[in-house]
Amino acid sequence: MSREQSPARKQAKKIWLKSGRQKKPAEIAAELGISAALVRKWKSLDKWEDEPETRSRGAPKGNKNAKGNKGGPGGPLRNDKAVTHGLFRKFLPSDPETLEIFDATEDMSPLDILWQSIRIAWTNIIRAQKIQFVRDRDEMIKELKKRKFEVVNTGSKKEPKYEQFVTEEEYEFQFSWDRQATALNSQSAAMGRLTSMIRQYEEMLRTLPPEEVQEGQRLRFDKLKAEVKALNKDTLPDPVIFKDDIHE
C-alpha cells in the first residue's frame, strides 16, 4: 500500500501548475523552505509534465510580456524566453551539441552531476590501462620529432626539375622505464582525484535526507567502490581507504 503524499509534496505540484508550469524547482523550494533536489525528485516521480492541461498554455493573467508581439504565438522572433538560464545560454557556443548538453543538465541534482563526473573519470582511468600499457623492459618507442628538407634542381637551367630531399631527421626515444613511471604517476594522480570525488559522493549520501536518495544511487555507489578497490589493489602500491573501511 503506497504511502500518502506529504502536504509539502502536494503543495509543490500545486505551485508549479498555478505558475503555468513555468516555476523552476529552485523557486518552488525557496517558497516552501525545502531543498531544490527534493522538488526535482517529486517532479520526476510524480510525472508533473504528464499532468493534463486544463487550459491552453499562455501568459498568466495580467502578463504583458507579449504585448505588441508580432512574432506569432510562440513569442517574438528568436525569443529565448522558454530557455532556462537564457542569459548564460546566449553566450555559449551556438553549436547544437553544446546547447543540448547545457539544456539537458538543467534539472540535474548536485548528486547526479557528481556521479556523472565520477563515471567520466573512472572511464578514462580504465581506458588508459590499454593506452599506457608497457609490454616489457626492452620495449622502446622511436618517434620522429623533426625533419628538414632541401630542394635541389636536378635538371638544367633551361629545363629545371626540382626535387625535395630529406637532409636531417631528429628522433625522440621513449624507454620502457620512463613510460612506466609516467603511467604510474598519472594513474596515481587520477585515482587520487577519483577517490576524492567518491568520498564526496559518499558524504552526500550520508547527509542528504533519506527521501532525497534513491536506492539505485546507493547500489551504484557500492558497485563502483568495489571496482575501484579491485583495480587499486592490483595496480597501486598504496590502497585507497574509504571511511567505512576503518570500522570493518
C-alpha positions as MATLAB code, in Angstrom:
seq = 'MSREQSPARKQAKKIWLKSGRQKKPAEIAAELGISAALVRKWKSLDKWEDEPETRSRGAPKGNKNAKGNKGGPGGPLRNDKAVTHGLFRKFLPSDPETLEIFDATEDMSPLDILWQSIRIAWTNIIRAQKIQFVRDRDEMIKELKKRKFEVVNTGSKKEPKYEQFVTEEEYEFQFSWDRQATALNSQSAAMGRLTSMIRQYEEMLRTLPPEEVQEGQRLRFDKLKAEVKALNKDTLPDPVIFKDDIHE';
ca = [
       0.000    0.000    0.000;
       1.536    3.314   -1.089;
       2.112    5.981    1.484;
       0.062    9.172    1.151;
       1.979   12.147   -0.183;
       3.087   14.818    2.252;
       1.361   18.227    2.204;
       4.562   19.879    1.008;
       4.777   17.476   -1.933;
       1.212   18.261   -2.981;
       1.761   21.969   -2.473;
       4.899   21.933   -4.646;
       2.983   20.490   -7.584;
       0.122   22.934   -6.996;
       2.518   25.892   -7.106;
       4.062   24.593  -10.320;
       0.691   24.165  -12.033;
      -0.545   27.533  -10.792;
       2.513   29.217  -12.331;
       1.526   27.871  -15.717;
       4.233   25.217  -15.454;
       6.880   27.946  -15.524;
       8.328   27.949  -11.991;
      11.583   26.103  -11.530;
      12.271   23.601   -8.717;
      14.636   26.057   -7.040;
      11.948   28.746   -6.916;
       9.355   26.336   -5.531;
      11.836   25.018   -2.986;
      12.633   28.547   -1.775;
       8.925   29.259   -1.376;
       8.329   26.093    0.679;
      11.596   26.180    2.605;
      12.857   22.826    1.325;
      15.707   21.678   -0.937;
      15.558   22.086   -4.704;
      16.767   18.492   -5.133;
      13.689   17.240   -3.286;
      11.364   19.236   -5.553;
      13.145   17.903   -8.632;
      12.695   14.363   -7.330;
       8.979   14.908   -6.728;
       8.609   16.401  -10.199;
      10.198   13.308  -11.734;
       8.488   10.647   -9.589;
       5.017   12.200   -9.807;
       5.398   12.914  -13.548;
       4.271   16.514  -13.360;
       4.889   17.002  -17.071;
       2.323   14.280  -17.847;
      -0.401   16.146  -15.964;
      -3.153   17.023  -18.494;
      -3.594   20.715  -19.056;
      -6.893   22.263  -18.081;
      -6.451   25.278  -20.321;
      -4.324   26.379  -23.256;
      -0.893   27.373  -22.201;
      -0.193   31.092  -22.320;
       0.915   34.006  -20.256;
      -0.550   34.305  -16.725;
      -3.370   36.748  -16.228;
      -2.110   40.327  -16.330;
       1.147   39.390  -18.014;
       2.244   41.995  -20.580;
       5.407   40.360  -21.807;
       3.876   39.542  -25.184;
       2.187   42.907  -25.656;
       2.814   44.137  -29.174;
       4.289   40.810  -30.113;
       4.429   40.247  -33.869;
       6.346   37.055  -33.727;
       3.361   34.717  -33.540;
       2.035   32.621  -30.654;
       5.484   31.457  -29.619;
       6.729   34.941  -28.762;
       8.897   37.437  -30.654;
      11.226   36.145  -33.323;
      14.330   34.450  -31.844;
      12.946   34.838  -28.335;
      14.714   32.663  -25.728;
      12.033   33.077  -23.051;
      11.391   29.315  -22.984;
      15.055   28.558  -22.319;
      16.162   28.247  -18.709;
      19.111   30.477  -17.855;
      18.738   32.184  -21.231;
      21.394   34.744  -20.342;
      24.089   32.091  -19.977;
      22.855   30.147  -22.995;
      23.160   33.295  -25.097;
      26.927   33.431  -24.619;
      27.615   29.722  -25.070;
      28.896   28.387  -28.408;
      25.923   28.122  -30.729;
      26.631   24.591  -31.919;
      23.693   22.205  -31.270;
      25.760   19.730  -29.229;
      26.849   22.322  -26.654;
      23.329   23.731  -26.276;
      21.832   20.251  -25.971;
      24.243   19.368  -23.148;
      23.556   22.661  -21.376;
      19.781   22.244  -21.529;
      19.931   18.560  -20.565;
      21.710   19.352  -17.293;
      19.135   21.906  -16.152;
      17.309   19.628  -13.716;
      20.277   17.537  -12.605;
      20.826   17.482   -8.852;
      24.319   18.049   -7.399;
      24.406   14.339   -6.576;
      23.722   13.403  -10.206;
      26.309   15.883  -11.514;
      28.925   14.463   -9.173;
      28.021   10.909  -10.201;
      28.477   11.739  -13.900;
      31.881   13.289  -13.108;
      32.861   10.100  -11.275;
      31.794    7.945  -14.222;
      33.798   10.040  -16.698;
      36.911    9.927  -14.503;
      36.555    6.172  -13.957;
      36.076    5.573  -17.699;
      39.266    7.500  -18.521;
      41.254    5.559  -15.917;
      40.136    2.200  -17.302;
      40.742    3.295  -20.907;
      44.238    4.488  -20.009;
      45.250    0.945  -18.996;
      45.358   -0.060  -22.649;
      46.875    3.178  -23.961;
      49.693    3.342  -21.373;
      50.445   -0.368  -21.361;
      54.189   -1.236  -21.370;
      54.915   -4.759  -22.551;
      58.393   -5.350  -21.082;
      61.727   -3.780  -20.122;
      63.139   -3.872  -23.646;
      60.221   -2.104  -25.299;
      61.232    1.222  -26.824;
      59.278    3.712  -28.930;
      61.009    5.762  -31.614;
      59.108    8.893  -32.657;
      60.056   11.291  -35.449;
      60.365   14.738  -33.856;
      61.708   16.940  -36.663;
      62.637   16.605  -40.338;
      64.461   19.055  -42.616;
      64.178   19.150  -46.399;
      66.286   20.592  -49.189;
      65.011   21.410  -52.639;
      67.516   20.636  -55.408;
      67.337   21.326  -59.105;
      68.150   18.007  -60.757;
      67.538   19.343  -64.257;
      69.143   22.211  -66.150;
      68.696   25.977  -66.343;
      66.631   25.581  -69.477;
      64.586   22.660  -68.173;
      64.662   22.829  -64.365;
      63.404   19.881  -62.406;
      63.109   20.486  -58.714;
      63.134   17.611  -56.270;
      62.864   17.544  -52.483;
      65.320   15.555  -50.401;
      65.444   14.834  -46.663;
      68.665   16.232  -45.225;
      68.170   15.840  -41.493;
      65.904   13.883  -39.139;
      65.573   14.138  -35.382;
      64.009   11.347  -33.332;
      62.789   11.049  -29.778;
      63.237    7.769  -27.943;
      60.877    6.709  -25.170;
      62.234    3.970  -22.968;
      60.025    1.485  -21.182;
      61.019    2.536  -17.666;
      60.241    6.216  -18.373;
      56.873    5.370  -19.863;
      56.059    3.045  -16.977;
      56.969    5.712  -14.416;
      54.813    8.274  -16.238;
      51.903    5.836  -16.367;
      52.155    5.092  -12.646;
      52.329    8.762  -11.711;
      49.409    9.787  -13.906;
      47.313    6.852  -12.713;
      48.097    7.618   -9.089;
      47.015   11.254   -9.562;
      43.853   10.227  -11.410;
      42.970    7.664   -8.740;
      43.503   10.308   -6.068;
      41.044   12.670   -7.753;
      38.563    9.852   -8.285;
      38.809    8.776   -4.665;
      38.182   12.343   -3.535;
      35.017   12.530   -5.644;
      33.843    9.148   -4.357;
      34.301   10.284   -0.772;
      32.353   13.441   -1.545;
      29.570   11.363   -3.090;
      29.538    9.061   -0.058;
      29.314   12.057    2.263;
      26.375   13.454    0.283;
      24.576   10.115    0.527;
      25.012   10.195    4.297;
      23.945   13.792    4.838;
      21.029   14.134    2.408;
      17.537   13.453    3.795;
      16.520    9.796    3.184;
      13.637   10.826    0.926;
      16.070   12.555   -1.456;
      18.248    9.468   -2.014;
      17.104    6.653   -4.275;
      18.110    3.068   -3.635;
      19.661    2.870   -7.082;
      22.054    5.684   -6.194;
      23.315    3.722   -3.182;
      23.662    0.476   -5.142;
      25.633    2.025   -7.979;
      27.950    3.668   -5.462;
      28.648    0.360   -3.688;
      29.356   -1.321   -7.034;
      31.768    1.395   -8.125;
      33.589    1.387   -4.797;
      34.172   -2.351   -5.106;
      35.553   -1.940   -8.643;
      37.912    0.854   -7.572;
      39.208   -1.235   -4.694;
      39.878   -4.149   -7.045;
      41.844   -2.034   -9.538;
      43.616   -0.216   -6.755;
      44.757   -3.483   -5.193;
      46.130   -4.799   -8.484;
      47.945   -1.699   -9.753;
      48.773    0.707   -6.963;
      51.119    0.182   -4.018;
      49.106    2.339   -1.602;
      45.458    1.285   -1.343;
      42.579    3.743   -1.334;
      40.926    3.841    2.086;
      37.245    4.679    2.477;
      35.671    5.930    5.678;
      33.684    2.808    6.357;
      36.824    0.647    5.969;
      38.145    1.965    9.283;
      35.328    0.284   11.198;
      35.487   -3.061    9.429;
];
